[in-house]
Amino acid sequence: MTNEHGNTIKVIEHIILRNYWEYYIVEAADEDGIVFALVVGDYTELGYVSMDEITPYIMTRTTDMDEIMPAPMWSWCTDRHDFDQSYNAEAELY
């Protein structure tokens, strides 16, 4: 996905919880089950999330991004070049 500021992230999984918060996972879980994700809830922000904490509340999850809409204020990249740009998501926390 890309946003109006030109930041690009590669979403590898999408999760919706029972409270309708959405998690656009951009980094696979580490050995402690921590993932890096764009979280759309009360606010939209990038950050680390414990899969152990959210797993009991998952309603849906998919790795097929053709099935879902992009996050608010983001759009799906249409050009392979968009994926090849280097982007440090951790430096862009908001």
N, C-alpha and C positions, 0 to 999 in steps of 0.2 A: 504494500500500500504506500501511497505517497500523500503528503499533505500540502497545503498552500504555501508552506515555507520551503518546499523542496526536499524535505526529509523523506527518506524511503526506508521501510522496514519489510522484511520478508516474513509473512505470517505462515506458520507451519501447522497451527491448529486453532480452532475456534470453539469456545466453551460458553454456554449460557447457564447461569445459576438460577435457582428457584426465585430469587429476588430480582431476576431479569438483568443482573449485571452481566456484561459481556467481557470475555477475556480473549484477546487476540494474541496467542502465544507466539513469540518470536525467537525463543531459544529453548532447546530441549532441556528437560529436567536434569539437574546435577545429581550427585550421589545422595543428597539429602532431600530430593524431591522439590527443589526450588527451581522455578521457571522465571524467565523474564518475559513480560507481557505488556501490551497496551490494554489498560483496564478502563472500561466504560461503565461508570456507576454514577455516584453523586457528582463526580468529576471525571474527566478523561485524563489519564496520566500513565506514563511508563513506569514500571517498577518490578520488583521481585515479589513473587507470590509463592506460597507453600501449597503444593498440590494436596498434601495431607489435610490442610485446613479446608480447602474448597471441595474436595471430592465428594463428601456426603451430600452436597447441595447441587450437584450438577444435574441439569435437566437434559441438555443436549451437548454433544461434542462431535466435531467432524474435522477431518483433514482435507475435505473437498471444498476448496474456497469458491467453486462455481455455485455452491448452494447458498451462499450467504452474501449479505450486503457488506460493504466496507464500513469501518467505524465512522461516526459523524465527523465531518470536516476532513475526511480522508477519502481517497479513491483508489481503485485497483490500478496498478501499473499496466500499461498496454504495450510497452516496449521492453524487450529483453535488456536493453541498455539501462533501464531504470533499476534492474536488479543488480547490475554490475557496479553501480556507484558505491563507493565505500561510505558507510554511514555509521557513526558511533552512537547507537541508541542510548547508551548509558549516559552520555554527555548531554542528552537532550531531555532530561527528566523535567516534566512540567505538570 
